[in-house]
Amino acid sequence: MRRNKAVSITALIGASVLALTACSAGTSPAGNGDSTAGGDSGAAATTVMKLAFNQPENHPQYIALEAMGDRLKERTDGAYDIEVFPNETLGAQRETIELVQAGTIEMAFVGGPLLENFNPDFVVFNLPFTFDSQDHQRKVTNDPEIVEELYSSLDDQGIRVAGAFHGGVRSVYNSEKPINTPEDLAGMKIRVIESDTNIEMLRLMGGTGTPMGQGEVYTAIQSGILEGGENNELIYANLKHAEVAPYYSYTRHLMFPDYVIINPAILEGMSDEHREIFEEEMANAIEEEADLWKSEVEVAKKAAEAAGAQFNEVDAKAFADAIGPLTESKLTTDVTKEIYAKVRAAAE
């Protein structure tokens, strides 16, 4: 793997102050990336866009984004490049959204529920059983007719969704016992992504949803602060959660997208040609990640089993019935109702 290095949060906060000062003077955040000049003074500099990522280097999303950076640099003749920082090097996802907003970094990879904190309409893609399959999800969450207005709705907050990736099918795992019904989760604190929807979802599933950064989960389960988490097989295996929470129960309750977000000023600073290349390569990365994901699930499951994991099926109907009311209660605006109708129509 290429180009990953440690950057401290303290250094980025300092850079944030400088970025905001530059913005107040009318300077675009597009210049915040590391730039390297060519062999002579007339050569164009490379804008290296920092992308915060919360998973390790062997994750399909990381691999696809790294490859995207290589292609982007080649196709723009060195004008743009992407440097992916894995393992929450630049902070937990909520922190990296703020860094993108400030112009301190250019891009971040974030879980779908986090954007509900900026526009509640994003809930439409974060509800249980919204998507029938990985292919269905990828198609509708990247269809401009369905998502264009939603993804640009945060521009005035310094956030634009540049692409939606598959983030796996989420199930529950814990340190105590196999889960078969919602009643089995009673009294368990389960880590969720920070959003009211996810907290409510876990309550309906029988447990207590506890928001927490992904990097803190292993220690929290180990120390008894949490009983478990809810996530896909890849994260479960890659972050070695099977060592402290060996019971993985296939609730398959949720499949929400992961987003690449970018500061809109970066896109506005690109030429039409470079922006078209960027969008094409983002689409290519999304397709590449989808193929990688499918092949990695079984690999991850075997690795988790080698670490002591036990996988079990659950009473799927019991969980579906328990969570069902959440969808109706969250589709409260014309925007969400219209998007949800289009998503479900595309599945038919």
Secondary structure, DSSP 8 states (H G I E B T S, - for coil): --------HHHHHHHHHHHHHHHHTT--GGGGSB----SSTTS---EEEEEE--S-TTSHHHHHHHHHHHHHHHHTTTSEEEEEE-TTTT--HHHHHHHHHHTSSSEEEEEGGGGGGT-GGGGGGSSTT--SSHHHHHHHHT-HHHHHHHHTTTGGGT-EEEEEE----EEEEESS----SGGGGTT-EEEE-SSHHHHHHHHHHTSEEEE--GGGHHHHHHHTS-SEEEE-HHHHHHTTGGGT--EEEEEEEE---EEEEE-HHHHHHS-HHHHHHHHHHHHHHHHHHHHHHHHHHHHHHHHHHHTT-EEEE--HHHHHHHHHHHHHHH--SHHHHHHHHHHHHHT-
